[in-house]
Amino acid sequence: MPSQAVEVVNEVGLHATPLAQFVSKARSFPNATVRVRRGEREVDGKSLVGLLTLEALKGVVIEITTDGPQADDALQTLVALVAGGFGSRR
């Protein structure tokens, strides 16, 4: 299972709007399982409510893990989304 750590760089962190983008991208890979970890807490990367519980503010490092036939593409896309600040200005 491919996995990569990435720092949350956008000013607002992972709250509703960026997470809606994340979930939308994650769900665009129906043949990939997406898990997101912050510390000891791990959640389904396709669940907005689950991701909200991570409380990942700017500067927090999360780990994204994917599995399945689309795992590599999903991981690359999601890491780029987070690392790019969800398209917001930093």
N, C-alpha and C positions, 0 to 999 in steps of 0.2 A: 504494500500500500504506500503510494507516494505521500510524502508529508513535507511541509515547509513552514518555518516560523516567519512571521511578518509583523512589523511594527505598525500600529494604528497611527497614522500621521495627520489625519484631518482634525480640524479644531474641535469639532463636536464629539469626536469619538464614535463609537458604535451605538448610535441611538436609532430611532425609528426610520428616518429617511434613508441614511446609508444602509441600514440593515435591510430595508425593503429592496434596495438595489442588489445587495448581496444575495438575498433569498431568490430574487428573480433570476439572477445569473445562475445560481446553484440549481434551480429547478429547470433551467434550460438544458441541463445534462441529465435526462431521465435515466440513463444507464450508468450513473455514477452515484455512489453514496458519498455524502460530504459530512465530515465531523469537524467541529471547531473546539479547541481546548484553550482555556486560560487557567493556568495553575492546575489544580486538581479537578476542576469542573470541565466536563466535556458534554457538548450538546449537538443535536442534529443541525447541520448547516442549512437545512431547508426549512427550518422552523423559526419564524420571526420571534415568537415568544421565548423559545429556548435561547436564542442568541441574545435577547435583551437581558437575560439573567446573568450573562457574563460580565456586564458592567465594565466594558473595555473602553476606557477613556484614552485620550491622546497620550501616546508614549508607551502604552501597554503592548506587550508582544503576545500575539495569539499564534496558535499552531493549527494549520488547516491540513486535514488528512482526507484523502479521497480513495475510493475503491471502485472497481468495476471497469467495464470496457472503455468508458470515457474518462477514467481517472486522471490521466495526464493532462488532457485538455481542460478539464474542470479545475484542476489545481492551478495550472498556469493562469487561467482566466481570473480566478478568485484572488490569487496572490497579487496579480497586477491591479485589480480593482482596489484592494486595500492599500497596497503600496503607493498607488496613484492618488490616494486621498479621495476616492469615490468621485473623481472629476472636479473636486472643489479646489479653490485656491488655498494654499497653505499660509 
